Each structure stands twice: as structure tokens, then as C-alpha cells.
Amino acid sequence: MKNKSIKDVLTSTEMINVYIIVALSMVIGSINSNFLSVATVITLSRAIMVTMIFALGEMLVIVSGGIDVSFPAVACAALFVPIKLMVDNGINNVWFAFGLAIIIGLVFGALNATLTAVVKLPPLIATLGVSSLINGGMLAFFGSKEISNLPKAVDAISQKFLFTYTAPTGATYSLTVLFLIPVILCIGVALMLKYTMLGRGIYAIGGDQNAARIAGFNVVRIKYFVYMFAGAITGLGAMCYCILCRTANPKNLMGSEMMVIAAIVVGGTRISGGHGKVIGTVLGVVLVGLIQNNLIMAGVPAYWQKFVVGLVIVLGTSITSLKAKKIAQSAKV
């Protein structure tokens, strides 16, 4: 039994992602020695931190049996509207920026929950409609002009770092203090899913809503929590993105949903719901981020990077699907 347990761990989706990440890092490092450095770790951490925040919220939605393709549009509204109000009214308070961004995310999360849990629309249709609503509204009311002169209190956060590394070449690489946000969120979500009744309820309704209802879980309430939580941390991630880019653009994040969902599924979360872990999502985001941001160091042209990402997604989802089928067949036996 012990050997079987070790085998299961070594062949788990999470470990397969680890193997791929290590192998890919070794290949890139053998071609370009500059890759295997602290600078690369800092650069990659900065590149994936906003994606990680979005992925945590989306993972909860998928685990609960839903899907949310509206979060890029929600993020655009959550980063642009607060900055626009602050610039137009002379407000210079970073808490106002983050607070309003989170509130905007909560509001649209509640709308998604209402459409899926109360109106009973399919999640894909409901969130696609909300995405179009937000995107159209943003263009109608604000146009496509970006704001580059952020309020000083907000812009100042971009210059706060956890530490700064100086490379042998003299170049400096700094890890933003905002990196603490996805770290805290990862720990919090992992603990919630593993140790709370709410976490069990999220898995339960993703596996079988009727069975979860019979077991005593309030399906509607859990769905409201999932979509509103996802909306709130989308707003949080959006403001982090705004600070890192030092500009507020009402459309920059549009089109990022498929890459985030792909990273989640590659990490082992079943698209049909009921199964998924934070550690798997973290590894999936790291793997996709590694491919997107570092293959160029191995001399791989940009157009081939999309091919490699697609290949990893197909292989990752295939492995997850085959494992799910094998588990289902074992349960019947």
C-alpha cells in the first residue's frame, strides 16, 4: 500500500508539472546560462503574479462546476474606473484605489452569481454576456484612452520592493512588495478548501449539485461566495497590474481568459468541476509563464512559443482527462 501511495504521488498531475518545469528549465539553462539565475526568478515572479491572482479566483469557479470568462473585462473596469475618478477629483489615496477596485469586482461577481445561480443561465453564456456588457460600457463611457499619470500614492507602490538583487553585470532586479498578495491568497485559499466546510461545499457542488443539496449544502449561497470572491480578487489583481504597469488602460487585459483557464486546467483542475488544488494551479501558472516569458532565451521565435503553449495545454488536459477516466473506472470496479 505504501509503494502504491508513493507511485500515486510521483505520477500525480502536480509532479508531472514539476518534471516539465525542471526539464524545461534545464534545457533553457543549457542553451543560455543567464537563465539559471536569481534575476530570472525575480523576473518570472513579477510576470506571473497577476495571472496567479486571476487564476485562484477562476479555479474556485471551475471547481464549483462553473466557469467565468468575464474576469478580464471586470479587471479592466476595476483598474480604470478608480484611477479615472481619482485623477478627475484629485483623490490621492491608495486604499481608495484598492477598495473601489475590490468593490467593483464584488458587484460584477454578484451579477454573475445571480445569472448562474438564480436565473439559471449556463455559466459560459452568463459570464460572456457580462463581459460584453462591461467591455461595451467601458468603451462607450471612457473610450480607449489610457491614463499614464497615476495618483502619486498609487504610483509610489510601484517603487516599494521586498528586496533588490544586483547581478554580476551590474544590472539590478527588484521584487515588488505586491508579490506578497498572491502568496497570501494562495495560502488562504488552500487552507479554506482543505479545512473548512465551505471548501467541502465548493467541491461538493462541483461534483454533483443535487447530491450536495441533499447533503445539506446551500448551493446558491456557495455560488454567490465563489463568484463574488473571484470578482473581489480580480479587482485586487487588476489594481496590482495597474501599479506594475504604471498606467491605467481600459482594454489591456482583454483576451487573457483562455491562457489563465489553460494554466488552471494544466495544473490538474477538472474543467467539469469537483476537483482541483491550489498547488496544481500555482504550478500550471508557473509552467505557462515559463513558456511565455523565457523560451526566447533559448532562441525559440515568438510564433513557436504559442505552439509550445498549445502543446502543453493539450498534453496537460489529456493527462487530467485520462486520470479522471481511470479513477471513474476504478470506482465502478
N, C-alpha and C positions, 0 to 999 in steps of 0.2 A: 504493500500500500504506500509505503514511504517512497519507493522508487517511482511509482506512478505519479505521485504528487510532485516530485522533482521534475519528472518529464513534462507534466502539465504546465509547470511554471516556465520551464525552458522553451516550450513551444507556444506559449501564450502570445496573443497579439502584441502585448506591450513589449515582450522580449524580442519579438521579430522586428519591431520598430527600432529597438536598441541596436540589434545586429546591423540593420540597414544604415542607421546613423553612424555607427562606428566604422563600418566598411566604407561608406561614402566619405567620411572624414579622412580616413587613411589614404584613399585614392587621391582626393584633392590635395592632401598634405604631401604626398609623394611627388606630385606634379609641381606644387607651389609651396615651398617650406614656410612662407609667410602665413599660410592658413592656420598652422598649428601654433597659435599664439593667444595671449590674453586679449589682444586687440580684436581678434575675430570673435571671441566670446562676448565681449562688450558690444561690438557692432551687431552681432546676431541677436543679443538680448534686447537691444533697442529696437531692432527691426520687427521682432515678433511680439512685443509686449502688448500692443493694442489689439492685434489679432487674437492673442491669448485671452484678453478680456471679453472680446466678442464671442469667442469660441466657448467659453464657460457658460454664458447665457444660452447660446444656441444648443449646447449639449444638453442642458436641462430640459429645454423644449422638446428635443428629439427623444430623449429618454422617456419623457411623459407621453410619447406617442404622437406628438405634433411636429410642426416644422415652421420656422419663421424666416421668410425671405425679405421682411421689411426692415431688418435692423440697419442696413446701410443707409436707407432713407431717414430712419429715426436718428441715426448718428449725425447725418448732415444737418438736420434741424436742431439737434441738441448742441452742436458746436457753433452753429452760425447765429441762431436767434439770440442766445445770451450775449455773445460778443457784440452783435448789432445793437442790442438795447443798451449795453454798457457804453459803447462808443457814442451813440446818439444822445445819451442822457448824462454823460460824464461820470458814470459809476466806475469806481476803481477798487473792486473787492473780489478777491479770488474765490471766496466762499459763495458769493452770489453766482459766479460763473458755474462752479461745480454744482451748486444746489439747484439752479434752474435747469441745468443740463439733465440732472437726475430726475427732476420733476417732469420734464418733457418726455423722457424715456418711460416713466411710470404711466403717464397719461396714454401714450400710444400702446404701451403694454396692456393696459386695462381695456383699450379698444380691441386689440387682438383677442384678448381673453373673452370679451363679450361676444364677439363674432363667432368664435370657435366653440365656446362652452355653453352659451345661452342661445344664440341664433342657430347654432349647429352647422355653420358653414364649414366646408373642408379647410383645414389649416392653410394649405398652399394657396387656395383661392382667396381666403380672407386676408392673409398677410400680403399677398401680391396686390390686392386691391388697396390696402393701407399704404403700401409702398408707392403706388401710383398716385394716391391721394396726396401724400406728403411731398413727393417729388414735383408734382404739378403745382401744388400750393407754394412751394419754395420758389419755383421759377416765376410764378405769377406775381407774388408779393415782393420778392427780393431780386429777381433776375439771376444772373450768373456772375456778378461782380464779386470778387473776393475782398476781404478786409485784411490788410497787412499790418496796420498799426494797432496791434493789440493793446488793451489797457496795461499800464505798467505793472500792476500787481500780478496779472496773469502771465505776462511775458517774463517776469522775474523768476517764475518757477522753472523756466527752461534753463536757467543758469545755476540751478541747485543740483549738486551731484552727491552720490554716495561715496564715490572715490574716483580718482583720476590716475590712469596708467600712462607712463611715458615709455614709448617703445625705444629700442636701441637706435633707431633712426632719428629720434628726437621728436617724433610726432606724438601728440597726446590724445588719449581716448578716455572719455568720461562716461560713467554710467549714471543716468538720470535718477533722481530720487523717486520719480514716478514709477520706477520699476518695482517698488515695494507694493504698489496697488495690486498687480496681477498675482504676486506672491501671496499676499494676504487673502485674496479672493480664492485662489487655488486651495489653500489650506482650509478656509472656511467652508467652501462648497464640498470638499472631500469629507470633512467631518460631519456636515449636515446630511449628506447622502448615506454615510455609513452608520451613524449613531442615533439619528432622530427618526421619530415616527413619520415626520413629513417626508424625509428621504425615502423611507419604505413606501410611502404612498405614491411618490413620483414614479418609482419603479413599478409599482402595482398597476397604476392606471395605464402605464405604457405597455405593460404585458397584456392586460385584459381589463377594460373599463368596467364591464359588468361584474366580473369577479371581484374587482376592487370595491365596487359599490356594495356588493353583498357582504364583503369583509368589514364594512363599516367606514370606508374612506369617503370623504366628501369630495367627489370628483371635480365639481365646479369650483370649489374653493381652492383646491390644489392647482387647477389650471390657471386660476387668477393669480396665484402666487408665482407660478412658473413664468408666465408671460410678463407679469409686472416686474419680477426680479430681473428677467432678461432685459427688459426695457430700461430699467434703472442702471444696470451696469453697462449697457450700451451707451447711455448718456455719459456715464463716467469715463468710459473708454474714448468716446468722441472728444471730450474736453482734453484728455491726455494727448490725443492725436493733434488737436489744435495747438496745444502748447509746444509739442515737439516740432511741429512744422512752422510754428511762429506765424501762422496765418489762418484765417477762417474762410474756407472755401465751401460754398453750398452744394457742391457736387463731387468733390474729390473721392469720397468713399463709395460712390455708387458703383455697383458691379463687383463688389468684393465678397458677396454672399456665397458664391459657389466655391471659392477657394477655402473659405472658413469651414463650410459644411464638409468639403472634401477632407480637410485636416482632421475633423472630428470623426468621420467615418473610417479614415485610415487608422485612427487611434483605437478602433475597436468598438465604437458605439454603433449599435444596430439602427439603421435608418427606419426600421419598423417599430422601434421603441422597446422599452423594458430592460435595456442593458447598456451599460457604459460606465467608464470610470474616469475620474479627473486625470490620473496619471497617464492613461491612454491618450486623452485629449492633449495633454502637455507634450507628449512625445510626437503625436501627429502634427501639431503646430510647429515643433522644432524641426521635424523632418521636411515638411513643406517649405518652411522658412529657409532651411539649409539649401534646398534645391533652388529656390527662387533667388537667393541673395549671394550664394557662394560658388555655384558651378562656373561662373565666369572666371574665377581664379584658376580653374582647371583648363581654361581655354575653350570652354563649351559656348558656342554662339547663343544669343538670346532666344532665337527661334527654337533651338533644340531643348532649351530649358522647359518650355511648355510641353514638349513631347515627353520629357522625363517625368514631369509632374503628373501628366496624364497617365503614364505607365504605372507610376507608384500608386495612383488612385485606383486604377483598375485592379492591380495586384492586391492592394490592401483590402478593397471591398470584396474581392473574390475570396480571399482567405477568411474574412469575417463571415461571409455567407456560407462557405463550406463548413466552418466550425459550428455555426448555428444549426445547419442541417444535421451534422454529426451528433450534436447534443440532443436534437429532437428525436433522431432515430434511436439513440441510446435510451431515451426516456420511455419510448414505446416498448422496447425490449424489456 
